[in-house]
Amino acid sequence: MIVIRYSGNVTATDRAGNTSSPTTVSAQRCSDPGGELRAACTRQGMTNTTPVAYADVHALTEAVLRAGVMLSDLLGNLLDELPEDAFPGEGHVDVLVEMMTGTIAPVADAAGTKTVHDTTALLGAACDRIIADLRAALDLAHDDP
């Protein structure tokens, strides 16, 4: 099992080198091939035991990657373009995340609470699996003479 722990301050730096105010975060993700992740998904009400078609998983992977890249680029571009005094007394990243949350809220409302919770758990578990598989590949690479 791999346990990744992080606790500390996170800041965002735009391309011009301007840094946002620190935001304190604390996170822990545990992963193993199907064990804890499956249990976590089950606790969230995701109990499917039938494998999903590879094409559907591939489409999901592409959608997650497109969304991640688009949102990351969007946030970075907005941070680059915002004047320093755009949100006096507030961190630019915090304000932009709140704006994005407001934009996503109607879609989440239409999907419903269970779907939002399931999607959040699915994305977290998918990220955990990616980290676990990359860590395992790195460990195997270090074991090779």
Contacts in CASP RR format, 6 or more apart in sequence:
PFRMAT RR
TARGET T0000
AUTHOR 0000-0000-0000
METHOD contacts of the structure
MODEL  1
MIVIRYSGNVTATDRAGNTSSPTTVSAQRCSDPGGELRAACTRQGMTNTT
PVAYADVHALTEAVLRAGVMLSDLLGNLLDELPEDAFPGEGHVDVLVEMM
TGTIAPVADAAGTKTVHDTTALLGAACDRIIADLRAALDLAHDDP
1 30 0 8 1.000
1 31 0 8 1.000
1 32 0 8 1.000
1 36 0 8 1.000
2 30 0 8 1.000
2 31 0 8 1.000
2 32 0 8 1.000
2 131 0 8 1.000
2 132 0 8 1.000
2 135 0 8 1.000
3 28 0 8 1.000
3 29 0 8 1.000
3 30 0 8 1.000
4 28 0 8 1.000
4 29 0 8 1.000
4 30 0 8 1.000
4 31 0 8 1.000
4 131 0 8 1.000
5 27 0 8 1.000
5 28 0 8 1.000
6 25 0 8 1.000
6 26 0 8 1.000
6 27 0 8 1.000
6 28 0 8 1.000
7 25 0 8 1.000
7 26 0 8 1.000
7 27 0 8 1.000
8 24 0 8 1.000
8 25 0 8 1.000
8 26 0 8 1.000
9 22 0 8 1.000
9 23 0 8 1.000
9 24 0 8 1.000
9 25 0 8 1.000
10 22 0 8 1.000
10 23 0 8 1.000
10 24 0 8 1.000
10 25 0 8 1.000
11 19 0 8 1.000
11 20 0 8 1.000
11 21 0 8 1.000
11 22 0 8 1.000
11 23 0 8 1.000
11 93 0 8 1.000
12 19 0 8 1.000
12 20 0 8 1.000
12 75 0 8 1.000
12 76 0 8 1.000
12 79 0 8 1.000
12 92 0 8 1.000
12 93 0 8 1.000
13 19 0 8 1.000
13 20 0 8 1.000
14 76 0 8 1.000
14 79 0 8 1.000
14 80 0 8 1.000
15 76 0 8 1.000
15 80 0 8 1.000
16 80 0 8 1.000
18 79 0 8 1.000
18 84 0 8 1.000
20 79 0 8 1.000
20 91 0 8 1.000
20 92 0 8 1.000
20 93 0 8 1.000
20 94 0 8 1.000
21 91 0 8 1.000
21 94 0 8 1.000
23 93 0 8 1.000
23 94 0 8 1.000
29 124 0 8 1.000
29 127 0 8 1.000
29 128 0 8 1.000
29 131 0 8 1.000
30 36 0 8 1.000
30 128 0 8 1.000
31 37 0 8 1.000
31 128 0 8 1.000
31 129 0 8 1.000
31 131 0 8 1.000
31 132 0 8 1.000
32 132 0 8 1.000
33 129 0 8 1.000
33 132 0 8 1.000
34 129 0 8 1.000
37 125 0 8 1.000
37 128 0 8 1.000
37 129 0 8 1.000
40 121 0 8 1.000
40 125 0 8 1.000
41 47 0 8 1.000
41 121 0 8 1.000
41 122 0 8 1.000
41 125 0 8 1.000
44 117 0 8 1.000
44 118 0 8 1.000
44 121 0 8 1.000
45 118 0 8 1.000
46 118 0 8 1.000
46 121 0 8 1.000
46 122 0 8 1.000
64 123 0 8 1.000
64 126 0 8 1.000
71 100 0 8 1.000
75 93 0 8 1.000
75 96 0 8 1.000
75 100 0 8 1.000
78 92 0 8 1.000
78 96 0 8 1.000
79 92 0 8 1.000
79 93 0 8 1.000
79 96 0 8 1.000
82 92 0 8 1.000
86 92 0 8 1.000
86 95 0 8 1.000
87 95 0 8 1.000
108 116 0 8 1.000
111 119 0 8 1.000
END
